[in-house]
Amino acid sequence: MKNMVSAIGDQLFEPNRGFSRGELVFYKFFELFIAGYVIKLSWEWASYTMRNSEVVLSLGLANYFDISMMFGNSLPLLLAAAITALTFLTYFRIGFRWQYLVILLLFHLQYVSRFSQGEIPHSSNLVGMAVLCFGLGLCFFREIGKRWRFIFGSMIFFIGLGYTIAAFCKLAGTGFTWADGHHLWLWIAEKETDILSREGSFTPNWLQVLALRHAGIATLILLTGWLTELAGVAVWSVKLRPYVITAIIAMHFGITLTMNIRFDLFVMQLVLIGYPWYLLIDRMPVAKSDGLIRFLRKIG
């Protein structure tokens, strides 16, 4: 058991591999990507929250105190401003090491306020998880290489675990009949109702038509998706990671085609996390700029 845990740790954090310039450039770009979406989502959620009047569904922190204080005033905008300022300062490592954890708390408060109306999306989950990993990495690791290896290794760990748990949750909820193609027919019909109510018309695409005509094909689509989720923990392997991430991205495109549910932000993060982009960046002029590397190390 100890050897297995050690092997998984070696695959996730790669302690025996040197930390390259390309990695530093890529990691700071990725942090900028996350920081940008934290700020963007904060302002979007704040704008929507100001239109809320009561809590329909309590999520997270909202189960422990009344978040209706966020409604009918400018507090959501003040929170968005605070998150923006803290995110900017933390990206450039101005202030305290634990600021990302404060950002996560405020970000979560905005999330539970915005989605207190009964609709719970998945699109921002990976962004919140990344902020958690940033916060822990900055708190516990001072050496820049170890810090970033921990941050990225932790994200990959939770991504793999999350997808595999999702596969087991389907079994726990429905059993092996979850992949029955007739379930896909039901879900397509439900999305048809949603789109009709929103846009006034619905035209099934080629994959939906194929699935609706052939229950066996619908079953194959669901089974392929379930097996892809089940293989999620394989992303812990450095060699298997690009292939498993590619399969997961393909699964999300399949979900979009069959059920009109988009995972744009999820897919963008998976593209950034799932492939060794630093190998390409190491060959680019940007990684050879001593001045840039010194600056990135200072704010790393």
Backbone hydrogen bonds in HBPLUS format (Angstrom, degrees):
<---DONOR---> <-ACCEPTOR-->    atom                        ^
c    i                          cat <-CA-CA->   ^        H-A-AA   ^      H-
h    n   atom  resd res      DA  || num        DHA   H-A  angle D-A-AA Bond
n    s   type  num  typ     dist DA aas  dist angle  dist       angle   num
A0005-VAL N   A0001-MET O   2.97 MM   4  6.28 162.5  2.00 153.5 157.4     1
A0006-SER N   A0002-LYS O   2.96 MM   4  6.14 156.8  2.02 146.0 152.9     2
A0007-ALA N   A0003-ASN O   2.88 MM   4  6.06 151.1  1.96 142.5 150.5     3
A0008-ILE N   A0004-MET O   2.92 MM   4  6.19 158.0  1.97 151.2 156.6     4
A0009-GLY N   A0005-VAL O   2.93 MM   4  6.14 158.5  1.98 146.6 152.8     5
A0010-ASP N   A0006-SER O   2.91 MM   4  6.17 151.3  2.00 145.5 153.1     6
A0011-GLN N   A0007-ALA O   3.07 MM   4  6.34 149.6  2.17 143.2 150.9     7
A0012-LEU N   A0008-ILE O   2.93 MM   4  6.17 152.7  2.00 150.8 158.7     8
A0013-PHE N   A0009-GLY O   2.89 MM   4  5.83 170.1  1.90 153.2 156.2     9
A0014-GLU N   A0010-ASP O   2.91 MM   4  4.88 136.5  2.10 121.4 130.9    10
A0017-ARG N   A0014-GLU O   3.29 MM   3  5.72 170.6  2.29 116.6 118.7    11
A0024-LEU N   A0020-SER O   3.35 MM   4  6.73 157.2  2.40 143.6 148.5    12
A0025-VAL N   A0021-ARG O   3.01 MM   4  6.36 164.9  2.03 159.2 162.4    13
A0026-PHE N   A0022-GLY O   2.93 MM   4  6.08 164.4  1.96 148.1 152.9    14
A0027-TYR N   A0023-GLU O   2.77 MM   4  5.90 166.0  1.79 157.6 161.5    15
A0028-LYS N   A0024-LEU O   3.11 MM   4  6.25 162.7  2.14 149.7 153.5    16
A0029-PHE N   A0025-VAL O   3.09 MM   4  6.29 147.4  2.20 142.0 151.4    17
A0030-PHE N   A0026-PHE O   2.82 MM   4  6.11 156.1  1.88 152.5 159.5    18
A0031-GLU N   A0027-TYR O   2.86 MM   4  6.13 156.0  1.92 146.0 152.8    19
A0032-LEU N   A0028-LYS O   2.99 MM   4  6.14 148.7  2.09 136.7 144.9    20
A0033-PHE N   A0029-PHE O   2.94 MM   4  6.27 148.8  2.04 146.0 154.8    21
A0034-ILE N   A0030-PHE O   2.98 MM   4  6.33 161.3  2.01 154.8 158.4    22
A0035-ALA N   A0031-GLU O   2.80 MM   4  5.98 165.9  1.82 151.5 156.2    23
A0036-GLY N   A0032-LEU O   2.86 MM   4  5.95 157.7  1.91 145.3 151.2    24
A0037-TYR N   A0033-PHE O   3.16 MM   4  6.44 154.5  2.23 145.2 151.2    25
A0038-VAL N   A0034-ILE O   2.88 MM   4  6.14 150.4  1.97 153.0 162.1    26
A0039-ILE N   A0035-ALA O   3.10 MM   4  6.33 162.5  2.13 150.8 154.3    27
A0040-LYS N   A0036-GLY O   2.94 MM   4  6.12 163.1  1.97 144.8 150.3    28
A0041-LEU N   A0037-TYR O   2.87 MM   4  5.80 171.7  1.87 146.7 149.5    29
A0042-SER N   A0038-VAL O   3.03 MM   4  6.01 151.4  2.11 138.2 146.7    30
A0043-TRP N   A0039-ILE O   3.19 MM   4  6.46 160.8  2.23 153.4 156.0    31
A0044-GLU N   A0040-LYS O   3.07 MM   4  6.33 159.0  2.12 149.4 155.9    32
A0045-TRP N   A0041-LEU O   2.79 MM   4  5.90 168.5  1.80 156.8 159.7    33
A0046-ALA N   A0042-SER O   2.92 MM   4  6.01 154.5  1.99 141.4 149.3    34
A0047-SER N   A0043-TRP O   3.03 MM   4  6.14 160.0  2.07 144.9 149.3    35
A0048-TYR N   A0044-GLU O   3.18 MM   4  6.46 155.1  2.24 145.6 151.8    36
A0049-THR N   A0045-TRP O   2.81 MM   4  5.95 164.1  1.84 156.1 161.0    37
A0050-MET N   A0046-ALA O   3.25 MM   4  6.39 148.1  2.36 146.6 152.2    38
A0051-ARG N   A0048-TYR O   2.90 MM   3  5.58 160.1  1.94 118.7 125.4    39
A0052-ASN N   A0049-THR O   2.94 MM   3  5.22 156.6  2.00 110.8 118.4    40
A0056-VAL N   A0116-SER O   2.77 MM  60  5.67 147.9  1.87 156.3 167.2    41
A0057-LEU N   A0116-SER O   2.82 MM  59  4.86 158.3  1.87 129.7 132.7    42
A0062-ALA N   A0059-LEU O   2.77 MM   3  5.21 141.3  1.92 152.5 144.8    43
A0063-ASN N   A0060-GLY O   3.02 MM   3  5.87 168.9  2.03 124.5 127.9    44
A0064-TYR N   A0061-LEU O   2.92 MM   3  5.52 166.6  1.94 121.1 125.5    45
A0070-MET N   A0067-ILE O   2.89 MM   3  5.73 170.9  1.90 125.2 128.3    46
A0071-PHE N   A0068-SER O   3.02 MM   3  5.35 165.4  2.04 112.6 117.3    47
A0077-LEU N   A0074-SER O   3.09 MM   3  5.40 122.0  2.44 106.3 120.2    48
A0078-LEU N   A0074-SER O   3.07 MM   4  6.42 152.0  2.15 151.7 160.5    49
A0079-LEU N   A0075-LEU O   2.88 MM   4  6.15 156.4  1.94 156.8 163.1    50
A0080-ALA N   A0076-PRO O   2.96 MM   4  6.20 156.5  2.02 143.3 149.7    51
A0081-ALA N   A0077-LEU O   2.93 MM   4  6.16 153.4  2.01 143.8 150.9    52
A0082-ALA N   A0078-LEU O   2.90 MM   4  6.16 154.0  1.97 145.2 152.4    53
A0083-ILE N   A0079-LEU O   2.84 MM   4  6.09 161.1  1.87 155.2 160.0    54
A0084-THR N   A0080-ALA O   2.92 MM   4  6.08 156.8  1.98 144.7 151.3    55
A0085-ALA N   A0081-ALA O   2.97 MM   4  6.21 165.4  2.00 150.4 153.6    56
A0086-LEU N   A0082-ALA O   2.92 MM   4  6.06 170.0  1.93 153.2 156.4    57
A0087-THR N   A0083-ILE O   2.86 MM   4  5.87 156.2  1.91 146.3 153.3    58
A0088-PHE N   A0084-THR O   3.03 MM   4  6.19 161.2  2.07 148.3 153.1    59
A0089-LEU N   A0085-ALA O   3.01 MM   4  6.24 168.2  2.03 153.6 156.6    60
A0090-THR N   A0086-LEU O   2.85 MM   4  5.94 159.8  1.89 147.8 154.0    61
A0091-TYR N   A0087-THR O   2.95 MM   4  6.02 155.0  2.01 146.8 153.0    62
A0092-PHE N   A0088-PHE O   3.40 MM   4  6.66 154.8  2.47 145.0 150.2    63
A0094-ILE N   A0089-LEU O   2.77 MM   5  4.94 173.8  1.77 148.5 148.2    64
A0093-ARG N   A0090-THR O   2.96 MM   3  4.61 159.4  2.00 100.3 105.4    65
A0101-LEU N   A0098-TRP O   3.10 MM   3  5.54 133.9  2.32 107.7 119.3    66
A0102-VAL N   A0099-GLN O   3.06 MM   3  5.09 122.0  2.41  96.3 111.0    67
A0103-ILE N   A0099-GLN O   2.90 MM   4  6.26 157.8  1.95 152.2 158.8    68
A0104-LEU N   A0100-TYR O   2.86 MM   4  6.10 152.4  1.93 142.4 149.8    69
A0105-LEU N   A0101-LEU O   3.11 MM   4  6.33 154.2  2.18 139.2 145.2    70
A0106-LEU N   A0102-VAL O   3.00 MM   4  6.32 164.4  2.03 155.6 159.0    71
A0107-PHE N   A0103-ILE O   2.76 MM   4  5.87 157.6  1.81 152.3 159.6    72
A0108-HIS N   A0104-LEU O   2.85 MM   4  5.99 154.8  1.91 146.9 153.2    73
A0109-LEU N   A0105-LEU O   3.00 MM   4  6.24 152.9  2.08 142.6 150.2    74
A0110-GLN N   A0106-LEU O   2.98 MM   4  6.29 152.3  2.06 145.9 152.9    75
A0111-TYR N   A0107-PHE O   2.95 MM   4  6.21 150.0  2.04 141.3 150.3    76
A0112-VAL N   A0108-HIS O   2.93 MM   4  6.23 167.3  1.95 160.8 161.0    77
A0113-SER N   A0109-LEU O   3.13 MM   4  6.20 138.6  2.31 136.1 147.0    78
A0114-ARG N   A0110-GLN O   2.86 MM   4  6.02 165.6  1.88 152.3 156.2    79
A0115-PHE N   A0111-TYR O   2.93 MM   4  6.05 167.9  1.95 156.9 160.2    80
A0125-ASN N   A0122-HIS O   3.06 MM   3  5.55 164.5  2.09 121.7 126.7    81
A0127-VAL N   A0124-SER O   3.13 MM   3  5.21 123.3  2.47  98.1 112.7    82
A0128-GLY N   A0124-SER O   3.09 MM   4  6.42 163.1  2.12 159.2 162.5    83
A0129-MET N   A0125-ASN O   2.96 MM   4  6.24 154.9  2.02 147.8 155.4    84
A0130-ALA N   A0126-LEU O   2.95 MM   4  6.08 152.1  2.02 140.0 147.0    85
A0131-VAL N   A0127-VAL O   3.05 MM   4  6.38 156.1  2.11 150.5 156.5    86
A0132-LEU N   A0128-GLY O   3.06 MM   4  6.36 152.6  2.14 145.8 153.0    87
A0133-CYS N   A0129-MET O   2.99 MM   4  6.33 159.5  2.03 149.9 155.0    88
A0134-PHE N   A0130-ALA O   2.82 MM   4  6.11 157.4  1.88 152.4 159.2    89
A0135-GLY N   A0131-VAL O   2.91 MM   4  6.10 162.2  1.94 147.6 152.5    90
A0136-LEU N   A0132-LEU O   2.98 MM   4  6.28 162.6  2.01 155.0 158.6    91
A0137-GLY N   A0133-CYS O   2.89 MM   4  5.97 162.3  1.92 148.8 154.5    92
A0138-LEU N   A0134-PHE O   2.94 MM   4  6.11 164.5  1.96 157.0 160.0    93
A0139-CYS N   A0135-GLY O   3.11 MM   4  6.19 147.5  2.22 140.0 148.9    94
A0140-PHE N   A0136-LEU O   3.04 MM   4  6.13 158.4  2.09 153.8 157.7    95
A0141-PHE N   A0137-GLY O   3.06 MM   4  5.67 141.7  2.21 146.2 151.6    96
A0147-ARG N   A0143-GLU O   2.91 MM   4  6.05 158.2  1.96 158.4 165.7    97
A0148-TRP N   A0144-ILE O   3.09 MM   4  6.26 168.2  2.10 150.1 151.7    98
A0149-ARG N   A0145-GLY O   3.01 MM   4  6.16 156.3  2.06 147.7 155.0    99
A0150-PHE N   A0146-LYS O   2.96 MM   4  6.06 153.7  2.03 144.6 151.4   100
A0151-ILE N   A0147-ARG O   2.97 MM   4  6.26 162.3  2.00 149.4 154.5   101
A0152-PHE N   A0148-TRP O   2.96 MM   4  6.08 176.5  1.96 152.5 153.5   102
A0153-GLY N   A0149-ARG O   2.86 MM   4  5.72 155.0  1.92 139.3 147.8   103
A0154-SER N   A0150-PHE O   2.83 MM   4  5.83 156.2  1.89 148.5 154.5   104
A0155-MET N   A0151-ILE O   3.12 MM   4  6.36 157.6  2.17 144.7 150.4   105
A0156-ILE N   A0152-PHE O   3.01 MM   4  6.23 164.0  2.04 152.8 156.8   106
A0157-PHE N   A0153-GLY O   2.93 MM   4  6.11 152.5  2.00 143.2 151.3   107
A0158-PHE N   A0154-SER O   3.01 MM   4  6.28 166.0  2.03 154.9 156.6   108
A0159-ILE N   A0155-MET O   2.93 MM   4  6.09 154.2  1.99 149.3 157.0   109
A0160-GLY N   A0156-ILE O   3.03 MM   4  6.15 171.7  2.03 150.8 152.9   110
A0161-LEU N   A0157-PHE O   2.95 MM   4  6.12 165.5  1.97 151.4 156.0   111
A0162-GLY N   A0158-PHE O   2.79 MM   4  5.72 155.9  1.85 140.5 147.9   112
A0163-TYR N   A0159-ILE O   3.12 MM   4  6.34 164.3  2.15 153.5 155.8   113
A0164-THR N   A0160-GLY O   3.19 MM   4  6.35 165.7  2.22 149.2 153.4   114
A0165-ILE N   A0161-LEU O   2.90 MM   4  6.02 161.6  1.94 152.6 158.1   115
A0166-ALA N   A0162-GLY O   2.99 MM   4  6.14 149.2  2.08 140.8 149.5   116
A0167-ALA N   A0163-TYR O   3.15 MM   4  6.51 146.0  2.27 142.9 150.9   117
A0167-ALA N   A0164-THR O   3.12 MM   3  5.14 120.8  2.49  94.3 108.4   118
A0168-PHE N   A0164-THR O   3.15 MM   4  6.56 155.3  2.22 147.8 153.8   119
A0169-CYS N   A0165-ILE O   2.80 MM   4  6.05 148.8  1.90 151.7 161.4   120
A0170-LYS N   A0166-ALA O   3.21 MM   4  6.45 146.4  2.32 141.6 148.6   121
A0172-ALA N   A0168-PHE O   2.85 MM   4  6.17 156.1  1.91 149.4 156.7   122
A0173-GLY N   A0169-CYS O   2.87 MM   4  6.01 149.9  1.96 145.8 153.2   123
A0174-THR N   A0170-LYS O   2.94 MM   4  5.90 160.5  1.97 145.1 150.4   124
A0175-GLY N   A0171-LEU O   2.72 MM   4  4.06 124.8  2.03 105.8 121.6   125
A0178-TRP N   A0175-GLY O   3.06 MM   3  5.90 160.2  2.10 124.8 127.0   126
A0180-ASP N   A0177-THR O   2.99 MM   3  5.35 163.7  2.01 118.9 120.9   127
A0183-HIS N   A0180-ASP O   2.92 MM   3  5.74 152.6  2.00 123.6 130.6   128
A0184-LEU N   A0181-GLY O   3.03 MM   3  5.19 121.5  2.38  99.1 113.1   129
A0185-TRP N   A0181-GLY O   3.18 MM   4  6.63 148.9  2.28 144.5 153.2   130
A0186-LEU N   A0182-HIS O   3.15 MM   4  6.44 152.8  2.23 140.7 146.9   131
A0187-TRP N   A0183-HIS O   2.99 MM   4  6.35 158.4  2.03 151.6 157.0   132
A0188-ILE N   A0184-LEU O   2.88 MM   4  6.06 160.3  1.92 153.7 158.6   133
A0189-ALA N   A0185-TRP O   3.00 MM   4  6.21 157.4  2.05 145.8 152.1   134
A0190-GLU N   A0186-LEU O   2.94 MM   4  6.24 149.7  2.03 146.5 155.2   135
A0191-LYS N   A0187-TRP O   3.01 MM   4  6.26 158.9  2.05 148.8 153.5   136
A0192-GLU N   A0188-ILE O   2.88 MM   4  6.11 144.2  2.01 143.7 154.7   137
A0193-THR N   A0189-ALA O   3.11 MM   4  6.43 150.9  2.20 144.0 150.1   138
A0194-ASP N   A0190-GLU O   3.12 MM   4  6.50 155.1  2.19 143.9 150.6   139
A0195-ILE N   A0191-LYS O   2.90 MM   4  6.13 165.6  1.92 154.2 156.9   140
A0196-LEU N   A0192-GLU O   2.86 MM   4  5.98 158.2  1.91 149.0 155.7   141
A0197-SER N   A0193-THR O   2.99 MM   4  6.14 158.3  2.04 147.3 152.6   142
A0198-ARG N   A0194-ASP O   3.08 MM   4  6.28 137.7  2.26 138.5 150.2   143
A0199-GLU N   A0195-ILE O   2.71 MM   4  5.68 168.5  1.72 158.0 160.9   144
A0200-GLY N   A0196-LEU O   2.81 MM   4  4.48 137.7  1.99 115.5 126.5   145
A0209-VAL N   A0205-ASN O   2.96 MM   4  6.19 160.6  2.00 155.7 161.5   146
A0210-LEU N   A0206-TRP O   2.99 MM   4  6.15 157.6  2.04 141.4 147.5   147
A0211-ALA N   A0207-LEU O   2.90 MM   4  6.11 160.6  1.94 147.9 153.1   148
A0212-LEU N   A0208-GLN O   2.88 MM   4  6.02 156.2  1.94 148.6 155.2   149
A0213-ARG N   A0209-VAL O   3.01 MM   4  6.14 137.6  2.19 142.7 153.4   150
A0214-HIS N   A0210-LEU O   3.12 MM   4  6.22 142.2  2.27 143.4 152.5   151
A0218-ALA N   A0214-HIS O   3.13 MM   4  6.48 158.8  2.17 150.3 156.6   152
A0219-THR N   A0215-ALA O   2.86 MM   4  6.10 152.9  1.93 146.4 153.7   153
A0220-LEU N   A0216-GLY O   2.93 MM   4  6.19 153.7  2.00 142.8 150.1   154
A0221-ILE N   A0217-ILE O   2.93 MM   4  6.20 153.1  2.00 149.5 156.2   155
A0222-LEU N   A0218-ALA O   3.13 MM   4  6.44 163.9  2.16 149.2 152.3   156
A0223-LEU N   A0219-THR O   2.86 MM   4  6.03 163.0  1.89 154.1 159.5   157
A0224-THR N   A0220-LEU O   2.90 MM   4  5.97 158.5  1.95 146.5 152.0   158
A0225-GLY N   A0221-ILE O   3.11 MM   4  6.34 158.3  2.15 145.3 151.0   159
A0226-TRP N   A0222-LEU O   2.91 MM   4  6.16 158.3  1.96 150.9 156.9   160
A0227-LEU N   A0223-LEU O   2.93 MM   4  6.12 162.9  1.96 152.1 156.2   161
A0228-THR N   A0224-THR O   3.01 MM   4  6.16 149.2  2.10 143.3 151.8   162
A0229-GLU N   A0225-GLY O   3.03 MM   4  6.34 158.5  2.08 148.9 153.8   163
A0230-LEU N   A0226-TRP O   2.92 MM   4  6.16 159.3  1.96 148.8 155.1   164
A0231-ALA N   A0227-LEU O   3.09 MM   4  6.26 142.1  2.24 139.8 148.3   165
A0232-GLY N   A0229-GLU O   2.91 MM   3  5.17 158.5  1.95 117.3 119.7   166
A0234-ALA N   A0231-ALA O   2.90 MM   3  5.60 157.9  1.95 123.5 130.8   167
A0235-VAL N   A0232-GLY O   3.04 MM   3  6.03 173.2  2.05 129.0 130.8   168
A0236-TRP N   A0233-VAL O   3.03 MM   3  5.77 165.5  2.05 118.2 122.9   169
A0237-SER N   A0234-ALA O   3.10 MM   3  5.70 162.4  2.13 114.4 119.5   170
A0241-ARG N   A0237-SER O   2.89 MM   4  5.71 138.7  2.07 149.6 159.1   171
A0243-TYR N   A0240-LEU O   3.05 MM   3  5.56 120.8  2.42 114.0 128.3   172
A0244-VAL N   A0240-LEU O   3.02 MM   4  6.19 163.6  2.05 161.9 167.2   173
A0245-ILE N   A0241-ARG O   2.88 MM   4  5.94 169.6  1.89 162.6 165.6   174
A0246-THR N   A0242-PRO O   3.02 MM   4  6.05 151.7  2.11 134.9 142.8   175
A0247-ALA N   A0243-TYR O   3.03 MM   4  6.29 152.6  2.11 141.3 148.4   176
A0248-ILE N   A0244-VAL O   2.89 MM   4  6.21 153.7  1.96 149.7 157.2   177
A0249-ILE N   A0245-ILE O   2.87 MM   4  6.12 159.9  1.91 152.7 157.9   178
A0250-ALA N   A0246-THR O   2.94 MM   4  6.16 159.9  1.98 146.8 152.6   179
A0251-MET N   A0247-ALA O   2.87 MM   4  6.13 147.1  1.98 141.5 151.2   180
A0252-HIS N   A0248-ILE O   2.99 MM   4  6.35 150.7  2.07 147.4 154.4   181
A0253-PHE N   A0249-ILE O   3.02 MM   4  6.41 152.2  2.10 149.1 156.9   182
A0254-GLY N   A0250-ALA O   2.91 MM   4  6.18 148.0  2.01 144.2 153.8   183
A0255-ILE N   A0251-MET O   2.88 MM   4  6.25 147.9  1.98 146.9 155.7   184
A0256-THR N   A0252-HIS O   3.00 MM   4  6.27 153.7  2.07 143.7 150.5   185
A0257-LEU N   A0253-PHE O   2.96 MM   4  6.24 155.7  2.02 147.1 153.3   186
A0258-THR N   A0254-GLY O   2.91 MM   4  6.07 157.5  1.96 150.4 156.3   187
A0259-MET N   A0255-ILE O   2.80 MM   4  5.53 160.0  1.83 145.2 151.8   188
A0260-ASN N   A0256-THR O   2.91 MM   4  4.43 130.6  2.16 120.0 124.0   189
A0267-VAL N   A0263-PHE O   2.88 MM   4  6.07 168.5  1.89 163.3 166.1   190
A0268-MET N   A0264-ASP O   2.97 MM   4  6.26 160.0  2.01 151.6 157.0   191
A0269-GLN N   A0265-LEU O   3.07 MM   4  6.29 163.3  2.09 151.4 155.2   192
A0270-LEU N   A0266-PHE O   2.91 MM   4  6.19 157.8  1.96 152.6 159.6   193
A0271-VAL N   A0267-VAL O   2.88 MM   4  6.10 155.7  1.94 152.4 158.5   194
A0272-LEU N   A0268-MET O   3.13 MM   4  6.40 154.7  2.19 144.6 150.8   195
A0273-ILE N   A0269-GLN O   2.85 MM   4  6.02 159.1  1.89 154.2 160.2   196
A0274-GLY N   A0270-LEU O   2.81 MM   4  5.49 154.7  1.88 145.6 151.8   197
A0277-TRP N   A0275-TYR O   2.83 MM   2  5.68 133.3  2.05 111.1  96.4   198
A0279-LEU N   A0276-PRO O   3.18 MM   3  5.97 153.5  2.26 120.2 125.4   199
A0280-LEU N   A0277-TRP O   2.99 MM   3  5.42 129.1  2.26 108.7 121.0   200
A0281-ILE N   A0277-TRP O   3.04 MM   4  6.40 161.3  2.08 152.0 157.8   201
A0282-ASP N   A0278-TYR O   2.80 MM   4  5.86 150.3  1.89 146.4 153.2   202
A0283-ARG N   A0280-LEU O   3.11 MM   3  5.54 146.4  2.23 107.2 116.4   203
A0284-MET N   A0281-ILE O   2.94 MM   3  5.04 156.1  2.00 107.9 115.8   204
A0287-ALA N   A0284-MET O   3.15 MM   3  5.87 146.0  2.27 119.2 126.0   205
A0288-LYS N   A0285-PRO O   2.90 MM   3  5.15 152.1  1.98 109.0 118.3   206
A0293-ILE N   A0289-SER O   3.05 MM   4  6.28 165.0  2.07 155.1 159.4   207
A0294-ARG N   A0290-ASP O   2.96 MM   4  6.13 157.6  2.01 147.9 153.8   208
A0295-PHE N   A0291-GLY O   3.08 MM   4  6.29 157.2  2.14 144.8 150.9   209
A0296-LEU N   A0292-LEU O   2.87 MM   4  6.13 161.0  1.91 154.6 160.0   210
A0297-ARG N   A0293-ILE O   2.90 MM   4  6.05 152.2  1.97 146.7 154.0   211
A0298-LYS N   A0294-ARG O   3.06 MM   4  6.26 145.1  2.18 139.2 148.6   212
A0299-ILE N   A0295-PHE O   3.12 MM   4  6.49 143.1  2.26 144.6 154.0   213
A0300-GLY N   A0297-ARG O   3.35 MM   3  4.75 164.7  2.37  92.9  96.5   214
